[in-house]
């Protein structure tokens, strides 16, 4: 299982509530987390998904992501 990190524009717990369903559907519950304390608001995903699938899920929820 690979760990992939993304810089995002997720800023708060309200944003997490909006993006959560899309990420749960795409990568599964407990396979992702967002570090809101980091400057990059880092999304960490564990799984065997392609980068484009994760970025598309965030975009669908109205957020952006860039692999770091």
PDB file with SEQRES, HELIX, SHEET and CRYST1 records, atoms N, CA, C and O in Angstrom:
SEQRES   1 A   68  UNK UNK UNK UNK UNK UNK UNK UNK UNK UNK UNK UNK UNK          
SEQRES   2 A   68  UNK UNK UNK UNK UNK UNK UNK UNK UNK UNK UNK UNK UNK          
SEQRES   3 A   68  UNK UNK UNK UNK UNK UNK UNK UNK UNK UNK UNK UNK UNK          
SEQRES   4 A   68  UNK UNK UNK UNK UNK UNK UNK UNK UNK UNK UNK UNK UNK          
SEQRES   5 A   68  UNK UNK UNK UNK UNK UNK UNK UNK UNK UNK UNK UNK UNK          
SEQRES   6 A   68  UNK UNK UNK                                                  
HELIX    1 AA1 UNK A   13  UNK A   27  1                                  15    
HELIX    2 AA2 UNK A   51  UNK A   60  1                                  10    
SHEET    1 AA1 4 UNK A  32  UNK A  35  0                                        
SHEET    2 AA1 4 UNK A  42  UNK A  47 -1                                        
SHEET    3 AA1 4 UNK A   2  UNK A   8 -1                                        
SHEET    4 AA1 4 UNK A  65  UNK A  67 -1                                        
CRYST1    1.000    1.000    1.000  90.00  90.00  90.00 P 1           1          
ATOM      1  N   UNK A   1       0.842  -1.174   0.000  1.00  0.00           N  
ATOM      2  CA  UNK A   1       0.000   0.000   0.000  1.00  0.00           C  
ATOM      3  C   UNK A   1       0.891   1.242   0.000  1.00  0.00           C  
ATOM      4  O   UNK A   1       1.817   1.352   0.803  1.00  0.00           O  
ATOM      5  N   UNK A   2       0.609   2.151  -0.886  1.00  0.00           N  
ATOM      6  CA  UNK A   2       1.416   3.346  -1.067  1.00  0.00           C  
ATOM      7  C   UNK A   2       0.813   4.524  -0.311  1.00  0.00           C  
ATOM      8  O   UNK A   2      -0.408   4.658  -0.224  1.00  0.00           O  
ATOM      9  N   UNK A   3       1.685   5.385   0.240  1.00  0.00           N  
ATOM     10  CA  UNK A   3       1.243   6.624   0.876  1.00  0.00           C  
ATOM     11  C   UNK A   3       1.520   7.773  -0.089  1.00  0.00           C  
ATOM     12  O   UNK A   3       2.653   7.961  -0.534  1.00  0.00           O  
ATOM     13  N   UNK A   4       0.481   8.537  -0.406  1.00  0.00           N  
ATOM     14  CA  UNK A   4       0.607   9.664  -1.324  1.00  0.00           C  
ATOM     15  C   UNK A   4       0.223  10.925  -0.570  1.00  0.00           C  
ATOM     16  O   UNK A   4      -0.766  10.936   0.163  1.00  0.00           O  
ATOM     17  N   UNK A   5       1.003  11.995  -0.748  1.00  0.00           N  
ATOM     18  CA  UNK A   5       0.731  13.262  -0.066  1.00  0.00           C  
ATOM     19  C   UNK A   5       0.391  14.344  -1.085  1.00  0.00           C  
ATOM     20  O   UNK A   5       0.972  14.417  -2.167  1.00  0.00           O  
ATOM     21  N   UNK A   6      -0.571  15.180  -0.701  1.00  0.00           N  
ATOM     22  CA  UNK A   6      -1.025  16.271  -1.550  1.00  0.00           C  
ATOM     23  C   UNK A   6      -1.100  17.568  -0.755  1.00  0.00           C  
ATOM     24  O   UNK A   6      -1.473  17.571   0.418  1.00  0.00           O  
ATOM     25  N   UNK A   7      -0.745  18.657  -1.404  1.00  0.00           N  
ATOM     26  CA  UNK A   7      -1.000  19.996  -0.879  1.00  0.00           C  
ATOM     27  C   UNK A   7      -2.429  20.336  -1.303  1.00  0.00           C  
ATOM     28  O   UNK A   7      -2.780  20.179  -2.472  1.00  0.00           O  
ATOM     29  N   UNK A   8      -3.262  20.806  -0.352  1.00  0.00           N  
ATOM     30  CA  UNK A   8      -4.663  21.082  -0.662  1.00  0.00           C  
ATOM     31  C   UNK A   8      -5.064  22.486  -0.218  1.00  0.00           C  
ATOM     32  O   UNK A   8      -4.291  23.196   0.425  1.00  0.00           O  
ATOM     33  N   UNK A   9      -6.278  22.864  -0.574  1.00  0.00           N  
ATOM     34  CA  UNK A   9      -6.853  24.118  -0.086  1.00  0.00           C  
ATOM     35  C   UNK A   9      -7.963  23.842   0.933  1.00  0.00           C  
ATOM     36  O   UNK A   9      -8.858  24.668   1.113  1.00  0.00           O  
ATOM     37  N   UNK A  10      -7.907  22.701   1.588  1.00  0.00           N  
ATOM     38  CA  UNK A  10      -8.834  22.357   2.670  1.00  0.00           C  
ATOM     39  C   UNK A  10      -8.370  23.131   3.901  1.00  0.00           C  
ATOM     40  O   UNK A  10      -7.237  22.961   4.351  1.00  0.00           O  
ATOM     41  N   UNK A  11      -9.243  23.985   4.449  1.00  0.00           N  
ATOM     42  CA  UNK A  11      -8.792  24.897   5.493  1.00  0.00           C  
ATOM     43  C   UNK A  11      -9.302  24.590   6.899  1.00  0.00           C  
ATOM     44  O   UNK A  11      -8.651  24.959   7.877  1.00  0.00           O  
ATOM     45  N   UNK A  12     -10.447  23.926   7.022  1.00  0.00           N  
ATOM     46  CA  UNK A  12     -11.056  23.786   8.348  1.00  0.00           C  
ATOM     47  C   UNK A  12     -11.867  22.495   8.433  1.00  0.00           C  
ATOM     48  O   UNK A  12     -11.974  21.744   7.464  1.00  0.00           O  
ATOM     49  N   UNK A  13     -12.429  22.258   9.602  1.00  0.00           N  
ATOM     50  CA  UNK A  13     -13.225  21.044   9.794  1.00  0.00           C  
ATOM     51  C   UNK A  13     -14.491  21.061   8.945  1.00  0.00           C  
ATOM     52  O   UNK A  13     -14.993  20.003   8.564  1.00  0.00           O  
ATOM     53  N   UNK A  14     -15.012  22.246   8.645  1.00  0.00           N  
ATOM     54  CA  UNK A  14     -16.163  22.343   7.750  1.00  0.00           C  
ATOM     55  C   UNK A  14     -15.813  21.878   6.344  1.00  0.00           C  
ATOM     56  O   UNK A  14     -16.608  21.215   5.679  1.00  0.00           O  
ATOM     57  N   UNK A  15     -14.619  22.234   5.903  1.00  0.00           N  
ATOM     58  CA  UNK A  15     -14.132  21.774   4.598  1.00  0.00           C  
ATOM     59  C   UNK A  15     -13.984  20.252   4.602  1.00  0.00           C  
ATOM     60  O   UNK A  15     -14.322  19.582   3.626  1.00  0.00           O  
ATOM     61  N   UNK A  16     -13.477  19.722   5.708  1.00  0.00           N  
ATOM     62  CA  UNK A  16     -13.326  18.267   5.818  1.00  0.00           C  
ATOM     63  C   UNK A  16     -14.672  17.569   5.706  1.00  0.00           C  
ATOM     64  O   UNK A  16     -14.779  16.506   5.095  1.00  0.00           O  
ATOM     65  N   UNK A  17     -15.697  18.171   6.299  1.00  0.00           N  
ATOM     66  CA  UNK A  17     -17.033  17.583   6.231  1.00  0.00           C  
ATOM     67  C   UNK A  17     -17.545  17.551   4.795  1.00  0.00           C  
ATOM     68  O   UNK A  17     -18.268  16.632   4.412  1.00  0.00           O  
ATOM     69  N   UNK A  18     -17.170  18.554   4.000  1.00  0.00           N  
ATOM     70  CA  UNK A  18     -17.604  18.596   2.600  1.00  0.00           C  
ATOM     71  C   UNK A  18     -16.843  17.600   1.735  1.00  0.00           C  
ATOM     72  O   UNK A  18     -17.426  16.952   0.865  1.00  0.00           O  
ATOM     73  N   UNK A  19     -15.558  17.481   1.972  1.00  0.00           N  
ATOM     74  CA  UNK A  19     -14.726  16.624   1.126  1.00  0.00           C  
ATOM     75  C   UNK A  19     -14.746  15.162   1.590  1.00  0.00           C  
ATOM     76  O   UNK A  19     -14.438  14.261   0.809  1.00  0.00           O  
ATOM     77  N   UNK A  20     -15.098  14.929   2.826  1.00  0.00           N  
ATOM     78  CA  UNK A  20     -15.094  13.585   3.399  1.00  0.00           C  
ATOM     79  C   UNK A  20     -15.853  12.541   2.600  1.00  0.00           C  
ATOM     80  O   UNK A  20     -15.295  11.484   2.304  1.00  0.00           O  
ATOM     81  N   UNK A  21     -17.108  12.798   2.240  1.00  0.00           N  
ATOM     82  CA  UNK A  21     -17.851  11.781   1.482  1.00  0.00           C  
ATOM     83  C   UNK A  21     -17.182  11.401   0.156  1.00  0.00           C  
ATOM     84  O   UNK A  21     -17.172  10.228  -0.216  1.00  0.00           O  
ATOM     85  N   UNK A  22     -16.629  12.375  -0.550  1.00  0.00           N  
ATOM     86  CA  UNK A  22     -15.969  12.089  -1.831  1.00  0.00           C  
ATOM     87  C   UNK A  22     -14.712  11.249  -1.616  1.00  0.00           C  
ATOM     88  O   UNK A  22     -14.447  10.316  -2.374  1.00  0.00           O  
ATOM     89  N   UNK A  23     -13.941  11.581  -0.582  1.00  0.00           N  
ATOM     90  CA  UNK A  23     -12.731  10.802  -0.309  1.00  0.00           C  
ATOM     91  C   UNK A  23     -13.075   9.408   0.209  1.00  0.00           C  
ATOM     92  O   UNK A  23     -12.427   8.429  -0.163  1.00  0.00           O  
ATOM     93  N   UNK A  24     -14.086   9.315   1.062  1.00  0.00           N  
ATOM     94  CA  UNK A  24     -14.495   7.994   1.559  1.00  0.00           C  
ATOM     95  C   UNK A  24     -14.934   7.092   0.413  1.00  0.00           C  
ATOM     96  O   UNK A  24     -14.624   5.901   0.396  1.00  0.00           O  
ATOM     97  N   UNK A  25     -15.652   7.662  -0.537  1.00  0.00           N  
ATOM     98  CA  UNK A  25     -16.121   6.889  -1.690  1.00  0.00           C  
ATOM     99  C   UNK A  25     -14.961   6.450  -2.580  1.00  0.00           C  
ATOM    100  O   UNK A  25     -14.965   5.343  -3.118  1.00  0.00           O  
ATOM    101  N   UNK A  26     -13.973   7.323  -2.730  1.00  0.00           N  
ATOM    102  CA  UNK A  26     -12.860   7.056  -3.641  1.00  0.00           C  
ATOM    103  C   UNK A  26     -11.783   6.176  -3.023  1.00  0.00           C  
ATOM    104  O   UNK A  26     -11.347   5.202  -3.636  1.00  0.00           O  
ATOM    105  N   UNK A  27     -11.351   6.520  -1.804  1.00  0.00           N  
ATOM    106  CA  UNK A  27     -10.226   5.801  -1.200  1.00  0.00           C  
ATOM    107  C   UNK A  27     -10.622   4.937  -0.011  1.00  0.00           C  
ATOM    108  O   UNK A  27      -9.828   4.117   0.451  1.00  0.00           O  
ATOM    109  N   UNK A  28     -11.834   5.112   0.485  1.00  0.00           N  
ATOM    110  CA  UNK A  28     -12.302   4.327   1.622  1.00  0.00           C  
ATOM    111  C   UNK A  28     -12.063   5.030   2.945  1.00  0.00           C  
ATOM    112  O   UNK A  28     -11.089   5.762   3.118  1.00  0.00           O  
ATOM    113  N   UNK A  29     -12.976   4.790   3.869  1.00  0.00           N  
ATOM    114  CA  UNK A  29     -12.828   5.377   5.200  1.00  0.00           C  
ATOM    115  C   UNK A  29     -11.556   4.866   5.849  1.00  0.00           C  
ATOM    116  O   UNK A  29     -11.136   3.731   5.625  1.00  0.00           O  
ATOM    117  N   UNK A  30     -10.955   5.721   6.653  1.00  0.00           N  
ATOM    118  CA  UNK A  30      -9.726   5.404   7.391  1.00  0.00           C  
ATOM    119  C   UNK A  30      -8.505   5.220   6.493  1.00  0.00           C  
ATOM    120  O   UNK A  30      -7.466   4.756   6.963  1.00  0.00           O  
ATOM    121  N   UNK A  31      -8.609   5.573   5.212  1.00  0.00           N  
ATOM    122  CA  UNK A  31      -7.461   5.489   4.307  1.00  0.00           C  
ATOM    123  C   UNK A  31      -6.922   6.865   3.944  1.00  0.00           C  
ATOM    124  O   UNK A  31      -6.061   6.985   3.072  1.00  0.00           O  
ATOM    125  N   UNK A  32      -7.423   7.902   4.605  1.00  0.00           N  
ATOM    126  CA  UNK A  32      -6.963   9.253   4.318  1.00  0.00           C  
ATOM    127  C   UNK A  32      -7.056  10.103   5.579  1.00  0.00           C  
ATOM    128  O   UNK A  32      -7.825   9.812   6.496  1.00  0.00           O  
ATOM    129  N   UNK A  33      -6.246  11.164   5.595  1.00  0.00           N  
ATOM    130  CA  UNK A  33      -6.302  12.149   6.672  1.00  0.00           C  
ATOM    131  C   UNK A  33      -5.751  13.465   6.154  1.00  0.00           C  
ATOM    132  O   UNK A  33      -4.953  13.490   5.217  1.00  0.00           O  
ATOM    133  N   UNK A  34      -6.183  14.563   6.771  1.00  0.00           N  
ATOM    134  CA  UNK A  34      -5.696  15.884   6.398  1.00  0.00           C  
ATOM    135  C   UNK A  34      -5.062  16.517   7.624  1.00  0.00           C  
ATOM    136  O   UNK A  34      -5.662  16.544   8.699  1.00  0.00           O  
ATOM    137  N   UNK A  35      -3.852  17.022   7.460  1.00  0.00           N  
ATOM    138  CA  UNK A  35      -3.153  17.731   8.528  1.00  0.00           C  
ATOM    139  C   UNK A  35      -3.468  19.215   8.389  1.00  0.00           C  
ATOM    140  O   UNK A  35      -2.796  19.931   7.648  1.00  0.00           O  
ATOM    141  N   UNK A  36      -4.495  19.676   9.107  1.00  0.00           N  
ATOM    142  CA  UNK A  36      -4.910  21.075   9.020  1.00  0.00           C  
ATOM    143  C   UNK A  36      -3.903  22.015   9.666  1.00  0.00           C  
ATOM    144  O   UNK A  36      -3.934  23.217   9.401  1.00  0.00           O  
ATOM    145  N   UNK A  37      -3.009  21.498  10.508  1.00  0.00           N  
ATOM    146  CA  UNK A  37      -2.009  22.328  11.173  1.00  0.00           C  
ATOM    147  C   UNK A  37      -0.825  22.647  10.263  1.00  0.00           C  
ATOM    148  O   UNK A  37      -0.077  23.588  10.532  1.00  0.00           O  
ATOM    149  N   UNK A  38      -0.648  21.885   9.205  1.00  0.00           N  
ATOM    150  CA  UNK A  38       0.481  22.127   8.301  1.00  0.00           C  
ATOM    151  C   UNK A  38       0.170  23.284   7.355  1.00  0.00           C  
ATOM    152  O   UNK A  38      -0.991  23.539   7.035  1.00  0.00           O  
ATOM    153  N   UNK A  39       1.195  23.966   6.919  1.00  0.00           N  
ATOM    154  CA  UNK A  39       1.021  25.097   5.997  1.00  0.00           C  
ATOM    155  C   UNK A  39       0.402  24.647   4.677  1.00  0.00           C  
ATOM    156  O   UNK A  39      -0.351  25.401   4.060  1.00  0.00           O  
ATOM    157  N   UNK A  40       0.709  23.436   4.242  1.00  0.00           N  
ATOM    158  CA  UNK A  40       0.195  22.910   2.974  1.00  0.00           C  
ATOM    159  C   UNK A  40      -1.158  22.222   3.111  1.00  0.00           C  
ATOM    160  O   UNK A  40      -1.720  21.762   2.118  1.00  0.00           O  
ATOM    161  N   UNK A  41      -1.694  22.146   4.345  1.00  0.00           N  
ATOM    162  CA  UNK A  41      -2.964  21.426   4.583  1.00  0.00           C  
ATOM    163  C   UNK A  41      -2.876  20.057   3.914  1.00  0.00           C  
ATOM    164  O   UNK A  41      -3.696  19.702   3.067  1.00  0.00           O  
ATOM    165  N   UNK A  42      -1.872  19.310   4.313  1.00  0.00           N  
ATOM    166  CA  UNK A  42      -1.487  18.071   3.649  1.00  0.00           C  
ATOM    167  C   UNK A  42      -2.533  16.967   3.787  1.00  0.00           C  
ATOM    168  O   UNK A  42      -2.953  16.612   4.888  1.00  0.00           O  
ATOM    169  N   UNK A  43      -2.933  16.443   2.645  1.00  0.00           N  
ATOM    170  CA  UNK A  43      -3.788  15.262   2.569  1.00  0.00           C  
ATOM    171  C   UNK A  43      -2.874  14.060   2.385  1.00  0.00           C  
ATOM    172  O   UNK A  43      -2.047  14.036   1.474  1.00  0.00           O  
ATOM    173  N   UNK A  44      -3.024  13.066   3.251  1.00  0.00           N  
ATOM    174  CA  UNK A  44      -2.245  11.837   3.160  1.00  0.00           C  
ATOM    175  C   UNK A  44      -3.210  10.698   2.851  1.00  0.00           C  
ATOM    176  O   UNK A  44      -4.157  10.450   3.598  1.00  0.00           O  
ATOM    177  N   UNK A  45      -2.959  10.014   1.748  1.00  0.00           N  
ATOM    178  CA  UNK A  45      -3.823   8.920   1.307  1.00  0.00           C  
ATOM    179  C   UNK A  45      -3.019   7.629   1.302  1.00  0.00           C  
ATOM    180  O   UNK A  45      -1.906   7.583   0.778  1.00  0.00           O  
ATOM    181  N   UNK A  46      -3.585   6.589   1.885  1.00  0.00           N  
ATOM    182  CA  UNK A  46      -2.972   5.260   1.864  1.00  0.00           C  
ATOM    183  C   UNK A  46      -3.802   4.365   0.965  1.00  0.00           C  
ATOM    184  O   UNK A  46      -5.003   4.200   1.174  1.00  0.00           O  
ATOM    185  N   UNK A  47      -3.163   3.796  -0.025  1.00  0.00           N  
ATOM    186  CA  UNK A  47      -3.888   2.913  -0.925  1.00  0.00           C  
ATOM    187  C   UNK A  47      -3.163   2.744  -2.235  1.00  0.00           C  
ATOM    188  O   UNK A  47      -2.044   3.224  -2.413  1.00  0.00           O  
ATOM    189  N   UNK A  48      -3.808   2.062  -3.142  1.00  0.00           N  
ATOM    190  CA  UNK A  48      -3.227   1.773  -4.448  1.00  0.00           C  
ATOM    191  C   UNK A  48      -3.963   2.515  -5.554  1.00  0.00           C  
ATOM    192  O   UNK A  48      -4.160   1.985  -6.647  1.00  0.00           O  
ATOM    193  N   UNK A  49      -4.366   3.742  -5.262  1.00  0.00           N  
ATOM    194  CA  UNK A  49      -5.093   4.542  -6.245  1.00  0.00           C  
ATOM    195  C   UNK A  49      -4.144   5.398  -7.053  1.00  0.00           C  
ATOM    196  O   UNK A  49      -3.008   5.650  -6.652  1.00  0.00           O  
ATOM    197  N   UNK A  50      -4.625   5.834  -8.186  1.00  0.00           N  
ATOM    198  CA  UNK A  50      -3.854   6.745  -9.017  1.00  0.00           C  
ATOM    199  C   UNK A  50      -4.069   8.170  -8.526  1.00  0.00           C  
ATOM    200  O   UNK A  50      -5.139   8.531  -8.036  1.00  0.00           O  
ATOM    201  N   UNK A  51      -3.029   8.955  -8.673  1.00  0.00           N  
ATOM    202  CA  UNK A  51      -3.056  10.362  -8.273  1.00  0.00           C  
ATOM    203  C   UNK A  51      -4.247  11.096  -8.882  1.00  0.00           C  
ATOM    204  O   UNK A  51      -4.903  11.881  -8.197  1.00  0.00           O  
ATOM    205  N   UNK A  52      -4.529  10.853 -10.149  1.00  0.00           N  
ATOM    206  CA  UNK A  52      -5.612  11.566 -10.836  1.00  0.00           C  
ATOM    207  C   UNK A  52      -6.975  11.245 -10.240  1.00  0.00           C  
ATOM    208  O   UNK A  52      -7.865  12.095 -10.248  1.00  0.00           O  
ATOM    209  N   UNK A  53      -7.153  10.034  -9.724  1.00  0.00           N  
ATOM    210  CA  UNK A  53      -8.431   9.659  -9.107  1.00  0.00           C  
ATOM    211  C   UNK A  53      -8.678  10.458  -7.831  1.00  0.00           C  
ATOM    212  O   UNK A  53      -9.799  10.892  -7.568  1.00  0.00           O  
ATOM    213  N   UNK A  54      -7.639  10.645  -7.053  1.00  0.00           N  
ATOM    214  CA  UNK A  54      -7.757  11.387  -5.800  1.00  0.00           C  
ATOM    215  C   UNK A  54      -7.997  12.863  -6.082  1.00  0.00           C  
ATOM    216  O   UNK A  54      -8.852  13.488  -5.455  1.00  0.00           O  
ATOM    217  N   UNK A  55      -7.241  13.423  -7.025  1.00  0.00           N  
ATOM    218  CA  UNK A  55      -7.417  14.830  -7.395  1.00  0.00           C  
ATOM    219  C   UNK A  55      -8.819  15.059  -7.941  1.00  0.00           C  
ATOM    220  O   UNK A  55      -9.436  16.082  -7.643  1.00  0.00           O  
ATOM    221  N   UNK A  56      -9.328  14.130  -8.731  1.00  0.00           N  
ATOM    222  CA  UNK A  56     -10.683  14.252  -9.287  1.00  0.00           C  
ATOM    223  C   UNK A  56     -11.737  14.231  -8.184  1.00  0.00           C  
ATOM    224  O   UNK A  56     -12.719  14.970  -8.256  1.00  0.00           O  
ATOM    225  N   UNK A  57     -11.548  13.399  -7.170  1.00  0.00           N  
ATOM    226  CA  UNK A  57     -12.500  13.335  -6.053  1.00  0.00           C  
ATOM    227  C   UNK A  57     -12.534  14.660  -5.302  1.00  0.00           C  
ATOM    228  O   UNK A  57     -13.602  15.137  -4.918  1.00  0.00           O  
ATOM    229  N   UNK A  58     -11.364  15.251  -5.096  1.00  0.00           N  
ATOM    230  CA  UNK A  58     -11.308  16.550  -4.418  1.00  0.00           C  
ATOM    231  C   UNK A  58     -11.941  17.636  -5.279  1.00  0.00           C  
ATOM    232  O   UNK A  58     -12.677  18.485  -4.777  1.00  0.00           O  
ATOM    233  N   UNK A  59     -11.654  17.606  -6.559  1.00  0.00           N  
ATOM    234  CA  UNK A  59     -12.215  18.600  -7.476  1.00  0.00           C  
ATOM    235  C   UNK A  59     -13.741  18.511  -7.501  1.00  0.00           C  
ATOM    236  O   UNK A  59     -14.425  19.534  -7.532  1.00  0.00           O  
ATOM    237  N   UNK A  60     -14.264  17.299  -7.487  1.00  0.00           N  
ATOM    238  CA  UNK A  60     -15.710  17.073  -7.467  1.00  0.00           C  
ATOM    239  C   UNK A  60     -16.344  17.724  -6.233  1.00  0.00           C  
ATOM    240  O   UNK A  60     -17.477  18.203  -6.288  1.00  0.00           O  
ATOM    241  N   UNK A  61     -15.603  17.733  -5.125  1.00  0.00           N  
ATOM    242  CA  UNK A  61     -16.089  18.330  -3.880  1.00  0.00           C  
ATOM    243  C   UNK A  61     -15.786  19.825  -3.800  1.00  0.00           C  
ATOM    244  O   UNK A  61     -16.171  20.484  -2.835  1.00  0.00           O  
ATOM    245  N   UNK A  62     -15.094  20.365  -4.814  1.00  0.00           N  
ATOM    246  CA  UNK A  62     -14.817  21.798  -4.853  1.00  0.00           C  
ATOM    247  C   UNK A  62     -13.469  22.211  -4.296  1.00  0.00           C  
ATOM    248  O   UNK A  62     -13.279  23.374  -3.941  1.00  0.00           O  
ATOM    249  N   UNK A  63     -12.535  21.283  -4.214  1.00  0.00           N  
ATOM    250  CA  UNK A  63     -11.216  21.574  -3.651  1.00  0.00           C  
ATOM    251  C   UNK A  63     -10.118  21.202  -4.639  1.00  0.00           C  
ATOM    252  O   UNK A  63     -10.349  20.483  -5.611  1.00  0.00           O  
ATOM    253  N   UNK A  64      -8.922  21.708  -4.368  1.00  0.00           N  
ATOM    254  CA  UNK A  64      -7.785  21.436  -5.240  1.00  0.00           C  
ATOM    255  C   UNK A  64      -6.731  20.628  -4.488  1.00  0.00           C  
ATOM    256  O   UNK A  64      -6.674  20.640  -3.258  1.00  0.00           O  
ATOM    257  N   UNK A  65      -5.908  19.934  -5.247  1.00  0.00           N  
ATOM    258  CA  UNK A  65      -4.817  19.154  -4.670  1.00  0.00           C  
ATOM    259  C   UNK A  65      -3.667  19.100  -5.660  1.00  0.00           C  
ATOM    260  O   UNK A  65      -3.860  19.043  -6.875  1.00  0.00           O  
ATOM    261  N   UNK A  66      -2.469  19.120  -5.101  1.00  0.00           N  
ATOM    262  CA  UNK A  66      -1.243  19.017  -5.897  1.00  0.00           C  
ATOM    263  C   UNK A  66      -0.322  18.053  -5.171  1.00  0.00           C  
ATOM    264  O   UNK A  66      -0.050  18.228  -3.983  1.00  0.00           O  
ATOM    265  N   UNK A  67       0.156  17.047  -5.866  1.00  0.00           N  
ATOM    266  CA  UNK A  67       1.020  16.052  -5.221  1.00  0.00           C  
ATOM    267  C   UNK A  67       2.315  16.698  -4.754  1.00  0.00           C  
ATOM    268  O   UNK A  67       2.915  17.511  -5.457  1.00  0.00           O  
ATOM    269  N   UNK A  68       2.729  16.316  -3.553  1.00  0.00           N  
ATOM    270  CA  UNK A  68       4.001  16.824  -3.015  1.00  0.00           C  
ATOM    271  C   UNK A  68       4.906  15.666  -2.666  1.00  0.00           C  
ATOM    272  O   UNK A  68       6.025  15.877  -2.198  1.00  0.00           O  
TER     273      UNK A  68                                                      
END                                                                             
